[in-house]
Amino acid sequence: MDNKNPIIDKMQKATTELFVLSALMTEDIYPYRLTKDIKTMTFGLIEYSEAGLYPVISRLLNAQMISSYTVALENGRNRTYYHIEDKGRAHWRLLKNGYDQFIRISYLITEKNGD
């Protein structure tokens, strides 16, 4: 995240829940893959570390918007996957609609001023 616009950094923090839930809308995902999927979805503009996502994941788990389950891998290790619940899908729609509205309003205001 070197040489990044500071506004992107602030927006990244504000949209973490939306991005996590968006990634989970299509399939269950483990944390490392979640970081990679968000980076891909945002064309590399937004990057999270696994550790950076855990507070959001914890908050979503506590709110019962997502659930987790563990899968045993062939190498003997366990991998935790996250799954979006109906409550999380409803929250995603609310977030998405709010951000969509905010973007439209921001566009209208900035276009009015030219540039």
N, C-alpha and C positions, 0 to 999 in steps of 0.2 A: 504494500500500500504506500510505497514511496511516491513522491511527486503527485499525490492525489489532491483534488480539489477538496478543501475542508468541508464544503457543503455536502459532498458525497459521503464523507465520514459521518456527519450528523444524520443524514438520511438513512445510512446503513444501519445505525443504531435504532432508528425509529421504525424501520421496516423488517427487522429480523423475524418477528413472529409471522408476518405475512410470507416471507420467503421460506421459512421452515415449513409452514402449513402448505404452501404451494408445492413444494417438493414432495410432500407426503400425499398429495391429492391423487397421484397415479399409482403409487406403490409404497410398500413398507421399505424403510431405508435404515441403515446403520450410520452412526455419526460421521465416519470418514467419507462415506459415499455422499452423505448429505452436504458436506462442505464442497465436494467436487460438483455435485448437481447444481448448487446455488451459483457457483462460479460460472458454470456453463450457461445457466439460465440468464445470467446477467452479462454475458459476453466478456467475462473476466474483469468487469468493473467492480464487483463486490466479492470480497473473499473473507471467509471466517475460518478461524482455527476450530478444531473440535472443542477445545476448552472454552472458547468464546461462545459456543452454542449451548453449553450445558446449563447456564442459568435460565435461558429461554426454554429449553427442553424441560427442565425441572418445573418451571412455572406452568407450562402446558400440561405436564403430567399431573401436577397438583390440582389443576382446574378441570381435569378429566377430559381435556380436549384431544389428548393423544394417550396411547397406552404403549407398553413395551413388552417384549417377549425375548427370550434368549434361545439361540440356536447353537448347538454343539457343532464345531467345525471338525473336519477330518484330522487336523493337526492337534486335536485335543483341547483347543481353546474354545471359549464361548464368544459369541457375538450378539450384542443387543440390537434388536431392530425396533423401530418406532412405527406405530400405526395411527392414522388419524381416525378419530371417532366422529360420530354424527355431530356432537357438540362442537368439535373442532372444525368440521365442514361449515357449520352455521357461522362460527366465528370468522373463518376465512372469507365467507361471502360478505360479512359485515366490514371486515378490514378492506377487502378489495373494493367494495362500493365506496367506502370512505376515501381511499387513496385515489380512486378514479375521479371522484368529485373534486378532490383537492387539486389534482393535476389539471382538470378542465378549468377550474377557477384561476389557478396560477397562470395558465396559458392565456386566458382572457385578459388578465391584468397586465402581464408582460407584453403582450402583443399590442395592447392599447398604447404603450409607451414607445413603441418602435424598436429599432435595432434589429 
